[in-house]
């Protein structure tokens, strides 16, 4: 009877130690992810999340369809990274039609406009073959500020911060949906017309509507 009790007590102790170990491992994993990831506040009113975490690629290249955060060229003076989708990979051909439509290996991906929302002129990306270590990043919106324009163009691998994961809402901290409104993004006179294509959920423009 006592031997059984001792044996039962040992099993219980091991089980408790096992659960404690799992909790510790989970906490360490969470801390590690927090250390190697970066959370970026969403600066676009047209996206549904308040922020995104950039999870490292661990030396791998992004794949077509990956949503990534990247640092735009310094000349643009953006204080926030851009969120876009990888569409063009090294070796693919970029072409531009007479109407500004951009093609990747013959498939249309978007049209480069002649002027930005603030009226400044825009030039389309230069045609050619995407070289190694560079990527065509795209936003599925008529006013997306992405690789279709020469001032963004192809994005070097070292400017890609990581895969983007939308952060969950935390209402008690005031982190619930986008932290800016249309009035913060651009003057009302140059906002996109309501009839224009809306941004899909999670496909943020992050400062592109300029």
Secondary structure, DSSP 4 states (H G I P E B T S, - for coil): -HHHHHHHHHHHHHHHHHHHHHHHHHHHHHHHHHHH-EEEE---TTSS-SEEEEE--TTPPP-TT-EEEEPPPGGG--SS-EEEEEEE-TT-EEEE-TTSEEEETTEEEEE--SB-TTS-B--BPPPEEPPTTEEEEE-SSTT--STTBTTT-SEEGGGEEEEEEEPPPBGGGTB-S-S--HHHHS-GGGSPPTTSPPPPTT---SS---
